[in-house]
Amino acid sequence: MARRMQSRGWRVIATCRRPDDLAARAAEGMTALPLDLSDEDSTRACATAAMALGRIDALVNNAAFALPGAVEDLPRGGLRAIFEANLFGTHDLTRRLIPHFRANGGGRIVNVSSVLGLVGIPWRGAYVATKFAMEGMTDVLRLELSDTPIKVVLIQPGPITSRIRANSIPHFERWIDWQASARADQYRASLLRRLYEPKGPDRHELPPSAVSDRLVHALESPRPRARYAVTRPAVLAGVARRVLSTRALDWVARRG
């Protein structure tokens, strides 16, 4: 997304946690600022530094990680950690930039949610909870800012090629004591295989450019949509959420 918008003439301020990623984005001609959304001081410093660079026209919130595991096995600390990064930090950064948008006569806020902000599936309870919360908070923010020139948009990707599965393993190993779980056999038969023995791309998986395509419209259209579903599963999930009974939707979700 950063590269696509840069190629279209936008000045991109890329945020990263790791120094090597910051250096790589700077080498591509982007302004790179350190940001760890789990750290309130880091979020404050990043927002301040970004605004000091001049006018900002858009904020794209895409940071998130996954913590797979059964809901009954999620410790409080793990749930707190994922909400800090996936929701609280995003909200903190957003509210720090809203006065800047007001002062400059407008702006765009794009929150990247997920198909899992529409429907829940087993083993993804922590991530689902953060995305359901993001959907609700974004809806309210859009309503509250409807009397301003600030536009608020949701992008809802389904399966997109990324490292989210591999990146979730350290969080799973830190927080989930699966061997002590009443569902240990189910972990062995299902989640552990999916985590540690990937079988290749999902049959509906699309490349990151599919999300970038929607972002271009969200940022450059005079009248952006409130939501952009990306991939067939995301489109179908939105339809299923509206037309299926809870029992029927549960049946579908249990089958992935």
C-alpha positions, 0 to 999 in steps of 0.5 A: 500500500505504501509503495502504491500510493508513493507511485501515485505521487503521494508523500508516504510516511511509513511507520515500522517497529524494527530499525532494519525496516525503517532503513529499507523504507527510507532507502525507497524514498519514504519518510520512515518513523518508528512506531510501536502501537503497544507503547503509548509513548511511541505512539505520541512521539510518532504522531508529533513527528509526523505532524511536524513534517507538514500537512497530513491528508490521510491516515491508514491504520493497518497494524495488527497481529494474530494470537491463535488459540481457543478462547477458553485458553486465552489468558488475560495478558494475551488478550490485553496485548493484542488489543493494545496493538490492534485497537487501543494503539490504532485509536490513540494514533487516530485521535491524535491526528483528528485535530490536525485534519480539522485544522487543515480542512479535511482528511481521510482515515482508513482502518484496515479490518478483516473478514474476521471483523464480520464473522468469527471462526474457531481458533481466532477468537482474540483476533476476531474480538479486536476486529469486531471492536474496530468495526464498531468503533469505526462505524461510530467514528464515521457517524460522529465525523459526518458533520466534518470534511473528514472521511472514515473508511473500512477496508475488509480483506479476506485471505491476502498473501502475508506473513501473519501466520508465521508472525503469529507463532511467537505470540501463540507460543508465549500465551497459549499453554495448549498442552494443558488445554482440554482441547489438546487433541484438537490443537494437534489435529488442527491448529498446530498443523495449520501453524507449523505445516502450511500447505500453501496459499488459500484457494481464495488468496489474493496478493497485497495489490488487491488491497492497494487497489481499494486503498487508491479508491478510498483515498482518491475518490471524492465520495469513498465508500464506507466499506471495501470488501477484498477477496471473495470470502470477504464479499460472501461473509458480508452477504452471509452476515445479512441473510443467514440465521445465526445457526446457519452462520455458525454451521458455515463458520465451523467449516472454515 
